[in-house]
């Protein structure tokens, strides 16, 4: 059963949709700028994994079902909100020992930066159409991204080569989602 979870960041209420499972894996979905965790791309993944892992679809402040103003967000506030989302998931699913971040677009840069700052915090990263070309925002370009990924201990990366065909996901999401996520998140 899907639950609405609320938690706070700088006097704002952040919200997430939680689908709990009796599993030690927690998956947090991070939508890109001006996107929401209730977008069909995340819902399709949730439909495939429901009951297998703990699923936490989170919206940044000023996005989707969370409060706040889009005009007031900063990279630092978004990074802090990822940390708060990880804490909120663990508070609601006490059995969670491993965290996976599934990020879309610009949130891929944030997920990578969060993992760099907290290398023992995240077990896996999955990128959906990542905006790794945002050097001004991330401080590292595409080449730097791959160097960073190779240096992070304990990170398993879903194949970016598979994600170059991400347009297939938008045309027929179930066909692409099941092989990538079932094998990479659970296995």
N, CA, C and O of each residue as an XYZ file, in Angstrom:
748
protein
N       0.828     -1.171      0.000
C       0.000      0.000      0.000
C       0.887      1.254      0.000
O       1.848      1.333      0.766
N       0.576      2.200     -0.830
C       1.342      3.444     -0.923
C       0.989      4.358      0.246
O      -0.184      4.565      0.557
N       2.024      4.904      0.891
C       1.842      5.815      2.018
C       2.428      7.178      1.672
O       3.462      7.265      1.011
N       1.764      8.243      2.122
C       2.300      9.595      1.979
C       3.171      9.877      3.195
O       2.711      9.765      4.331
N       4.429     10.242      2.958
C       5.385     10.542      4.028
C       5.703     12.026      3.962
O       5.962     12.566      2.887
N       5.683     12.688      5.124
C       6.052     14.099      5.201
C       7.226     14.267      6.151
O       7.284     13.630      7.203
N       8.162     15.130      5.770
C       9.295     15.468      6.623
C       9.698     16.900      6.304
O       9.274     17.448      5.287
N      10.514     17.515      7.163
C      10.776     18.954      7.059
C      12.181     19.283      6.603
O      13.138     18.554      6.862
N      12.268     20.420      5.907
C      13.534     21.006      5.506
C      13.357     22.518      5.495
O      12.585     23.048      4.696
N      14.062     23.206      6.370
C      14.044     24.672      6.425
C      12.611     25.219      6.423
O      12.254     26.016      5.554
N      11.803     24.801      7.376
C      10.411     25.221      7.560
C       9.509     24.903      6.361
O       8.460     25.527      6.197
N       9.901     23.956      5.537
C       9.069     23.512      4.421
C       8.755     22.038      4.608
O       9.553     21.279      5.157
N       7.578     21.651      4.141
C       7.210     20.244      4.210
C       7.572     19.572      2.896
O       7.116     19.973      1.826
N       8.398     18.546      3.000
C       8.758     17.733      1.844
C       7.905     16.474      1.905
O       7.563     15.998      2.987
N       7.566     15.940      0.736
C       6.696     14.774      0.694
C       7.264     13.704     -0.224
O       7.972     13.971     -1.195
N       6.912     12.482      0.140
C       7.319     11.325     -0.657
C       6.209     10.290     -0.608
O       5.390     10.276      0.312
N       6.196      9.433     -1.604
C       5.292      8.289     -1.629
C       6.126      7.058     -1.323
O       7.125      6.792     -1.992
N       5.714      6.308     -0.310
C       6.451      5.125      0.133
C       5.650      3.870     -0.153
O       4.478      3.763      0.211
N       6.297      2.926     -0.806
C       5.764      1.574     -0.968
C       6.699      0.652     -0.197
O       7.741      0.255     -0.718
N       6.336      0.302      1.051
C       7.228     -0.516      1.870
C       7.226     -1.982      1.444
O       6.279     -2.475      0.831
N       8.308     -2.653      1.788
C       8.450     -4.095      1.542
C       9.284     -4.668      2.679
O       9.968     -3.926      3.384
N       9.235     -5.945      2.854
C      10.044     -6.603      3.886
C      11.383     -6.972      3.264
O      11.650     -8.131      2.949
N      12.213     -5.953      3.099
C      13.483     -6.113      2.414
C      14.467     -5.113      2.996
O      14.053     -4.079      3.521
N      15.754     -5.399      2.916
C      16.787     -4.508      3.446
C      17.209     -3.439      2.451
O      18.056     -2.603      2.766
N      16.628     -3.453      1.251
C      16.993     -2.479      0.217
C      15.948     -1.378      0.150
O      14.748     -1.644      0.092
N      16.423     -0.130      0.159
C      15.564      1.035     -0.017
C      15.963      1.760     -1.293
O      17.140      2.043     -1.513
N      14.988      2.057     -2.122
C      15.234      2.744     -3.392
C      14.591      4.124     -3.313
O      13.387      4.246     -3.089
N      15.401      5.155     -3.498
C      14.896      6.532     -3.473
C      14.955      7.091     -4.888
O      16.005      7.078     -5.531
N      13.830      7.574     -5.357
C      13.720      8.149     -6.696
C      13.884      9.654     -6.607
O      13.220     10.308     -5.803
N      14.771     10.208     -7.434
C      15.058     11.644     -7.458
C      14.719     12.196     -8.836
O      15.439     11.936     -9.800
N      13.628     12.959     -8.942
C      13.263     13.522    -10.249
C      14.144     14.707    -10.611
O      14.722     15.353     -9.737
N      14.242     14.987    -11.903
C      15.016     16.128    -12.384
C      14.304     17.448    -12.123
O      13.198     17.485    -11.584
N      14.968     18.531    -12.519
C      14.392     19.874    -12.334
C      13.006     19.958    -12.950
O      12.757     19.466    -14.050
N      12.121     20.592    -12.213
C      10.728     20.833    -12.613
C       9.989     19.547    -12.969
O       9.024     19.569    -13.732
N      10.445     18.436    -12.417
C       9.784     17.145    -12.621
C       9.256     16.673    -11.270
O       9.572     17.256    -10.233
N       8.462     15.632    -11.291
C       7.864     15.110    -10.072
C       8.076     13.603     -9.978
O       8.225     12.913    -10.986
N       8.086     13.122     -8.763
C       8.269     11.692     -8.536
C       7.042     10.882     -8.944
O       7.101      9.653     -8.991
N       5.943     11.549     -9.235
C       4.749     10.823     -9.675
C       4.691     10.698    -11.201
O       3.717     10.180    -11.746
N       5.734     11.174    -11.885
C       5.813     11.007    -13.341
C       5.751      9.530    -13.699
O       6.161      8.675    -12.913
N       5.244      9.236    -14.875
C       5.044      7.848    -15.288
C       6.330      7.033    -15.329
O       6.288      5.820    -15.121
N       7.475      7.664    -15.593
C       8.718      6.880    -15.683
C       9.035      6.227    -14.346
O       9.476      5.078    -14.315
N       8.819      6.936    -13.239
C       9.045      6.345    -11.930
C       7.911      5.393    -11.553
O       8.153      4.343    -10.957
N       6.688      5.755    -11.895
C       5.549      4.887    -11.572
C       5.697      3.536    -12.258
O       5.381      2.508    -11.660
N       6.167      3.517    -13.487
C       6.370      2.255    -14.194
C       7.416      1.382    -13.500
O       7.267      0.161    -13.436
N       8.457      2.001    -12.988
C       9.475      1.251    -12.262
C       8.888      0.717    -10.954
O       9.097     -0.441    -10.592
N       8.159      1.570    -10.260
C       7.526      1.157     -9.004
C       6.589     -0.023     -9.243
O       6.583     -0.982     -8.471
N       5.806      0.049    -10.302
C       4.884     -1.055    -10.606
C       5.632     -2.370    -10.803
O       5.117     -3.430    -10.446
N       6.834     -2.318    -11.364
C       7.629     -3.528    -11.589
C       8.254     -4.066    -10.304
O       8.436     -5.275    -10.163
N       8.589     -3.168     -9.357
C       9.343     -3.573     -8.169
C       8.534     -3.601     -6.878
O       9.055     -3.996     -5.835
N       7.276     -3.190     -6.933
C       6.434     -3.104     -5.743
C       6.430     -4.441     -5.006
O       6.219     -5.497     -5.601
N       6.669     -4.367     -3.694
C       6.680     -5.557     -2.857
C       8.023     -6.250     -2.781
O       8.225     -7.098     -1.911
N       8.947     -5.914     -3.666
C      10.267     -6.559     -3.680
C      11.306     -5.759     -2.892
O      12.138     -6.335     -2.192
N      11.254     -4.424     -3.010
C      12.156     -3.515     -2.290
C      11.333     -2.340     -1.784
O      10.224     -2.106     -2.264
N      11.864     -1.604     -0.823
C      11.199     -0.411     -0.290
C      11.389      0.728     -1.283
O      12.521      1.081     -1.615
N      10.295      1.302     -1.755
C      10.341      2.326     -2.805
C       9.895      3.661     -2.236
O       8.832      3.760     -1.622
N      10.710      4.688     -2.442
C      10.492      6.008     -1.852
C      10.589      7.046     -2.958
O      11.686      7.441     -3.351
N       9.427      7.491     -3.465
C       9.397      8.506     -4.525
C       9.302      9.872     -3.862
O       8.274     10.227     -3.285
N      10.374     10.622     -3.953
C      10.556     11.874     -3.221
C      10.524     13.060     -4.177
O      11.044     12.981     -5.289
N       9.912     14.160     -3.741
C       9.929     15.406     -4.512
C      10.736     16.459     -3.762
O      10.524     16.684     -2.571
N      11.655     17.095     -4.463
C      12.414     18.204     -3.896
C      11.472     19.365     -3.587
O      10.360     19.415     -4.112
N      11.911     20.305     -2.734
C      11.089     21.477     -2.434
C      10.823     22.253     -3.730
O      11.685     22.361     -4.602
N       9.620     22.781     -3.824
C       9.223     23.517     -5.022
C       8.890     22.627     -6.205
O       8.701     23.122     -7.316
N       8.814     21.319     -5.984
C       8.519     20.351     -7.042
C       7.365     19.450     -6.604
O       7.230     19.135     -5.421
N       6.549     19.044     -7.547
C       5.540     18.018     -7.317
C       4.697     18.218     -6.071
O       4.053     19.255     -5.910
N       4.699     17.219     -5.184
C       3.830     17.227     -4.011
C       4.483     17.878     -2.786
O       3.852     17.956     -1.732
N       5.722     18.342     -2.900
C       6.398     19.017     -1.789
C       6.110     20.509     -1.814
O       5.835     21.087     -2.866
N       6.177     21.126     -0.632
C       6.004     22.579     -0.516
C       7.282     23.285     -0.946
O       8.298     22.652     -1.230
N       7.208     24.601     -0.987
C       8.390     25.402     -1.278
C       8.300     26.094     -2.622
O       7.386     25.858     -3.412
N       9.273     26.953     -2.856
C       9.321     27.738     -4.082
C      10.489     27.269     -4.949
O      11.629     27.186     -4.493
N      10.183     26.971     -6.187
C      11.228     26.562     -7.123
C      12.301     27.645     -7.234
O      13.483     27.333     -7.384
N      11.895     28.912     -7.161
C      12.828     30.030     -7.309
C      13.830     30.113     -6.157
O      14.862     30.769     -6.295
N      13.549     29.467     -5.032
C      14.406     29.575     -3.847
C      15.387     28.414     -3.687
O      16.202     28.433     -2.764
N      15.334     27.417     -4.550
C      16.193     26.249     -4.344
C      17.626     26.529     -4.799
O      17.874     27.339     -5.693
N      18.550     25.834     -4.155
C      19.964     25.891     -4.525
C      20.481     24.453     -4.587
O      19.833     23.533     -4.086
N      21.628     24.267     -5.193
C      22.225     22.929     -5.218
C      22.459     22.412     -3.801
O      22.244     21.232     -3.525
N      22.899     23.294     -2.905
C      23.163     22.894     -1.526
C      21.884     22.463     -0.826
O      21.884     21.474     -0.093
N      20.785     23.199     -1.044
C      19.524     22.815     -0.402
C      19.015     21.491     -0.963
O      18.452     20.680     -0.227
N      19.210     21.269     -2.253
C      18.781     20.004     -2.854
C      19.610     18.831     -2.322
O      19.068     17.757     -2.061
N      20.912     19.033     -2.160
C      21.768     17.988     -1.591
C      21.350     17.664     -0.160
O      21.331     16.500      0.240
N      21.017     18.692      0.602
C      20.540     18.472      1.967
C      19.223     17.694      1.962
O      19.002     16.846      2.826
N      18.359     17.975      1.005
C      17.084     17.280      0.923
C      17.259     15.805      0.569
O      16.470     14.968      1.005
N      18.287     15.478     -0.219
C      18.574     14.066     -0.492
C      18.945     13.368      0.819
O      18.486     12.260      1.096
N      19.772     14.024      1.608
C      20.175     13.450      2.896
C      18.950     13.247      3.794
O      18.818     12.207      4.439
N      18.060     14.234      3.836
C      16.844     14.130      4.640
C      15.926     13.018      4.130
O      15.291     12.322      4.922
N      15.858     12.854      2.812
C      15.031     11.787      2.232
C      15.583     10.421      2.635
O      14.816      9.513      2.954
N      16.902     10.273      2.622
C      17.522      9.010      3.050
C      17.173      8.722      4.510
O      16.842      7.590      4.863
N      17.248      9.749      5.353
C      16.910      9.589      6.766
C      15.438      9.244      6.942
O      15.100      8.381      7.753
N      14.560      9.903      6.197
C      13.120      9.657      6.310
C      12.782      8.220      5.914
O      11.988      7.558      6.582
N      13.384      7.745      4.834
C      13.138      6.360      4.420
C      13.565      5.397      5.520
O      12.830      4.468      5.853
N      14.743      5.615      6.080
C      15.249      4.718      7.126
C      14.405      4.808      8.405
O      14.303      3.825      9.139
N      13.807      5.958      8.679
C      12.935      6.086      9.853
C      11.628      5.319      9.670
O      11.073      4.791     10.634
N      11.143      5.260      8.442
C       9.871      4.580      8.170
C      10.041      3.105      7.824
O       9.086      2.333      7.917
N      11.226      2.714      7.431
C      11.528      1.314      7.095
C      12.806      0.943      7.840
O      13.901      0.988      7.279
N      12.653      0.582      9.087
C      13.805      0.346      9.958
C      14.718     -0.771      9.473
O      15.895     -0.805      9.831
N      14.195     -1.681      8.666
C      14.998     -2.806      8.185
C      15.942     -2.418      7.049
O      16.809     -3.211      6.684
N      15.798     -1.231      6.485
C      16.624     -0.819      5.343
C      18.083     -0.651      5.769
O      18.401      0.106      6.686
N      18.955     -1.378      5.076
C      20.401     -1.315      5.325
C      21.168     -0.850      4.093
O      22.291     -0.360      4.210
N      20.572     -1.000      2.918
C      21.223     -0.602      1.668
C      20.341      0.408      0.945
O      19.129      0.223      0.831
N      20.967      1.480      0.457
C      20.234      2.519     -0.264
C      20.664      2.581     -1.727
O      21.845      2.485     -2.059
N      19.669      2.745     -2.578
C      19.873      2.907     -4.015
C      19.235      4.236     -4.404
O      18.091      4.507     -4.037
N      19.964      5.063     -5.141
C      19.395      6.298     -5.677
C      19.130      6.094     -7.164
O      20.032      5.744     -7.924
N      17.885      6.316     -7.568
C      17.500      6.287     -8.977
C      17.194      7.727     -9.347
O      16.232      8.312     -8.848
N      18.008      8.296    -10.216
C      17.878      9.721    -10.516
C      17.615      9.949    -12.000
O      18.065      9.201    -12.867
N      16.868     11.015    -12.246
C      16.548     11.396    -13.617
C      17.146     12.772    -13.906
O      17.076     13.675    -13.072
N      17.728     12.921    -15.077
C      18.197     14.201    -15.588
C      19.182     14.864    -14.619
O      20.174     14.254    -14.219
N      18.899     16.120    -14.244
C      19.826     16.863    -13.386
C      19.992     16.221    -12.017
O      21.037     16.385    -11.388
N      18.993     15.498    -11.543
C      19.114     14.828    -10.247
C      20.248     13.800    -10.268
O      20.756     13.422     -9.213
N      20.649     13.346    -11.458
C      21.808     12.458    -11.556
C      23.067     13.143    -11.065
O      23.897     12.521    -10.402
N      23.216     14.423    -11.386
C      24.366     15.199    -10.900
C      24.311     15.315     -9.379
O      25.330     15.185     -8.700
N      23.118     15.559     -8.857
C      22.959     15.688     -7.410
C      23.228     14.357     -6.708
O      23.875     14.324     -5.662
N      22.735     13.267     -7.280
C      22.964     11.936     -6.693
C      24.449     11.623     -6.651
O      24.952     11.091     -5.661
N      25.143     11.953     -7.722
C      26.578     11.708     -7.790
C      27.320     12.555     -6.763
O      28.222     12.069     -6.080
N      26.935     13.823     -6.661
C      27.583     14.715     -5.698
C      27.298     14.263     -4.260
O      28.195     14.276     -3.416
N      26.061     13.867     -3.984
C      25.711     13.370     -2.648
C      26.557     12.134     -2.310
O      27.058     12.005     -1.193
N      26.708     11.242     -3.270
C      27.471     10.015     -3.047
C      28.949     10.320     -2.856
O      29.621      9.664     -2.061
N      29.455     11.303     -3.574
C      30.858     11.704     -3.397
C      31.067     12.245     -1.984
O      32.082     11.958     -1.350
N      30.101     13.033     -1.489
C      30.219     13.620     -0.147
C      29.965     12.591      0.954
O      30.439     12.755      2.079
N      29.221     11.535      0.635
C      28.847     10.504      1.609
C      29.132      9.127      1.015
O      28.193      8.379      0.745
N      30.400      8.769      0.803
C      30.730      7.566      0.035
C      30.238      6.253      0.643
O      30.078      5.276     -0.089
N      29.997      6.193      1.933
C      29.532      4.958      2.555
C      28.017      4.946      2.765
O      27.482      4.039      3.403
N      27.343      5.935      2.236
C      25.919      6.127      2.468
C      25.049      5.437      1.416
O      23.965      4.946      1.733
N      25.512      5.398      0.178
C      24.729      4.885     -0.945
C      25.408      3.626     -1.491
O      26.626      3.592     -1.664
N      24.607      2.597     -1.760
C      25.154      1.338     -2.264
C      25.120      1.230     -3.780
O      25.994      0.604     -4.379
N      24.117      1.835     -4.402
C      24.016      1.778     -5.864
C      23.450      3.090     -6.388
O      22.671      3.773     -5.724
N      23.872      3.415     -7.600
C      23.341      4.572     -8.324
C      22.778      4.078     -9.650
O      23.389      3.257    -10.334
N      21.613      4.588     -9.998
C      21.017      4.304    -11.301
C      20.656      5.651    -11.911
O      19.999      6.473    -11.272
N      21.086      5.874    -13.144
C      20.846      7.148    -13.820
C      19.899      6.941    -14.988
O      20.111      6.056    -15.818
N      18.849      7.762    -15.055
C      17.934      7.775    -16.193
C      18.160      9.078    -16.947
O      17.888     10.158    -16.423
N      18.649      8.981    -18.157
C      18.927     10.157    -18.983
C      19.646     11.242    -18.169
O      19.140     12.357    -18.048
N      20.821     10.922    -17.613
C      21.498     11.878    -16.736
C      22.007     13.105    -17.487
O      22.451     13.010    -18.632
N      21.933     14.255    -16.824
C      22.404     15.516    -17.404
C      23.831     15.779    -16.943
O      24.107     16.800    -16.312
N      24.727     14.865    -17.254
C      26.112     14.993    -16.814
C      26.870     16.094    -17.542
O      28.032     16.354    -17.230
N      26.238     16.732    -18.493
C      26.887     17.824    -19.215
C      26.788     19.150    -18.464
O      27.203     20.179    -18.997
N      26.263     19.157    -17.266
C      26.048     20.379    -16.486
C      27.278     20.722    -15.647
O      27.199     20.786    -14.420
N      28.411     20.940    -16.308
C      29.667     21.186    -15.609
C      29.577     22.386    -14.663
O      30.161     22.357    -13.579
N      28.862     23.426    -15.051
C      28.747     24.615    -14.200
C      28.064     24.293    -12.873
O      28.342     24.932    -11.858
N      27.178     23.312    -12.879
C      26.445     22.960    -11.665
C      27.159     21.892    -10.845
O      27.078     21.900     -9.617
N      27.843     20.992    -11.496
C      28.430     19.859    -10.787
C      29.886     20.072    -10.424
O      30.372     19.493     -9.453
N      30.586     20.892    -11.185
C      32.004     21.083    -10.947
C      32.855     20.060    -11.672
O      34.082     20.105    -11.583
N      32.231     19.141    -12.387
C      32.984     18.182    -13.180
C      32.198     17.873    -14.443
O      30.970     17.787    -14.421
N      32.915     17.711    -15.538
C      32.279     17.399    -16.815
C      32.075     15.904    -16.968
O      32.279     15.143    -16.022
N      31.674     15.486    -18.152
C      31.365     14.089    -18.408
C      32.550     13.173    -18.114
O      32.375     12.115    -17.509
N      33.742     13.561    -18.529
C      34.932     12.751    -18.262
C      35.167     12.643    -16.755
O      35.522     11.578    -16.249
N      34.969     13.739    -16.055
C      35.123     13.738    -14.598
C      34.110     12.844    -13.908
O      34.408     12.244    -12.875
N      32.909     12.752    -14.475
C      31.878     11.883    -13.913
C      32.366     10.443    -13.895
O      32.265      9.763    -12.874
N      32.898      9.976    -15.028
C      33.336      8.585    -15.104
C      34.538      8.330    -14.196
O      34.647      7.253    -13.611
N      35.439      9.301    -14.070
C      36.559      9.152    -13.146
C      36.053      9.042    -11.716
O      36.530      8.213    -10.940
N      35.082      9.884    -11.373
C      34.519      9.878    -10.025
C      33.820      8.552     -9.740
O      34.005      7.974     -8.669
N      33.032      8.073    -10.672
C      32.318      6.802    -10.485
C      33.309      5.671    -10.232
O      33.067      4.816     -9.380
N      34.411      5.659    -10.955
C      35.407      4.606    -10.782
C      36.104      4.668     -9.426
O      36.606      3.652     -8.945
N      36.142      5.848     -8.803
C      36.827      6.012     -7.528
C      35.935      5.784     -6.319
O      36.443      5.593     -5.215
N      34.613      5.800     -6.497
C      33.718      5.659     -5.355
C      33.670      4.204     -4.901
O      33.342      3.321     -5.693
N      33.992      3.944     -3.634
C      33.976      2.562     -3.148
C      32.550      2.058     -2.972
O      31.670      2.798     -2.532
N      32.332      0.807     -3.314
C      31.052      0.175     -3.032
C      29.907      0.591     -3.930
O      28.759      0.273     -3.619
N      30.157      1.280     -5.018
C      29.076      1.732     -5.893
C      28.984      0.798     -7.091
O      29.978      0.517     -7.760
N      27.784      0.329     -7.341
C      27.510     -0.446     -8.537
C      26.683      0.453     -9.441
O      25.655      0.988     -9.026
N      27.123      0.611    -10.641
C      26.455      1.517    -11.572
C      25.688      0.710    -12.606
O      26.257     -0.148    -13.281
N      24.394      0.987    -12.728
C      23.632      0.360    -13.816
C      24.245      0.860    -15.114
O      24.583      2.038    -15.229
N      24.387      0.005    -16.057
C      25.119      0.313    -17.267
C      24.606      1.561    -17.971
O      23.452      1.613    -18.398
N      25.460      2.555    -18.087
C      25.100      3.765    -18.818
C      24.956      3.439    -20.302
O      24.211      4.107    -21.019
N      25.663      2.422    -20.758
C      25.527      2.036    -22.160
C      24.094      1.618    -22.476
O      23.585      1.921    -23.554
N      23.443      0.926    -21.547
C      22.036      0.575    -21.751
C      21.163      1.827    -21.761
O      20.157      1.892    -22.468
N      21.564      2.816    -20.968
C      20.735      4.006    -20.849
C      20.824      4.919    -22.068
O      20.022      5.844    -22.196
N      21.783      4.683    -22.969
C      21.814      5.513    -24.171
C      20.568      5.243    -25.023
O      20.195      6.062    -25.862
N      19.939      4.108    -24.803
C      18.698      3.787    -25.505
C      17.474      4.138    -24.665
O      16.421      3.516    -24.798
N      17.620      5.129    -23.808
C      16.551      5.474    -22.870
C      15.264      5.900    -23.576
O      14.181      5.815    -22.997
N      15.379      6.353    -24.814
C      14.154      6.739    -25.521
C      13.211      5.554    -25.638
O      11.995      5.739    -25.695
N      13.754      4.329    -25.675
C      12.889      3.146    -25.678
C      12.022      3.107    -24.427
O      10.891      2.624    -24.464
N      12.556      3.616    -23.321
C      11.804      3.600    -22.072
C      10.551      4.447    -22.183
O       9.506      4.097    -21.634
N      10.655      5.550    -22.887
C       9.504      6.430    -23.002
C       8.472      5.865    -23.973
O       7.276      6.120    -23.830
N       8.929      5.103    -24.951
C       8.000      4.494    -25.905
C       7.363      3.230    -25.334
O       6.166      3.004    -25.517
N       8.146      2.407    -24.647
C       7.641      1.167    -24.078
C       8.403      0.896    -22.782
O       9.311      0.065    -22.759
N       8.036      1.596    -21.699
C       8.833      1.571    -20.477
C       9.029      0.192    -19.863
O      10.114     -0.099    -19.360
N       8.037     -0.645    -19.887
C       8.134     -1.924    -19.188
C       9.235     -2.795    -19.780
O       9.925     -3.492    -19.037
N       9.414     -2.773    -21.087
C      10.429     -3.612    -21.718
C      11.845     -3.255    -21.279
O      12.673     -4.150    -21.109
N      12.144     -1.977    -21.092
C      13.489     -1.575    -20.697
C      13.658     -1.613    -19.184
O      14.718     -1.994    -18.686
N      12.628     -1.225    -18.460
C      12.741     -1.109    -17.016
C      12.988     -2.455    -16.353
O      13.871     -2.566    -15.502
N      12.248     -3.454    -16.714
C      12.358     -4.733    -16.010
C      13.766     -5.316    -16.068
O      14.295     -5.680    -15.018
N      14.398     -5.425    -17.225
C      15.740     -6.017    -17.220
C      16.758     -5.193    -16.434
O      17.563     -5.765    -15.698
N      16.746     -3.874    -16.569
C      17.756     -3.058    -15.892
C      17.536     -3.098    -14.392
O      18.456     -3.419    -13.639
N      16.342     -2.779    -13.953
C      16.127     -2.559    -12.535
C      16.006     -3.854    -11.749
O      16.522     -3.941    -10.635
N      15.358     -4.835    -12.283
C      15.217     -6.083    -11.543
C      16.590     -6.701    -11.320
O      16.875     -7.171    -10.219
N      17.435     -6.713    -12.321
C      18.766     -7.315    -12.188
C      19.700     -6.447    -11.352
O      20.449     -6.969    -10.526
N      19.669     -5.154    -11.549
C      20.644     -4.282    -10.902
C      20.268     -3.901     -9.473
O      21.154     -3.774     -8.627
N      18.981     -3.717     -9.177
C      18.599     -3.282     -7.841
C      18.497     -4.453     -6.873
O      18.900     -4.343     -5.715
N      17.971     -5.547     -7.335
C      17.712     -6.670     -6.443
C      18.859     -7.657     -6.453
O      19.216     -8.204     -5.409
N      19.440     -7.891     -7.616
C      20.478     -8.906     -7.732
C      21.811     -8.480     -7.215
O      22.766     -9.255     -7.260
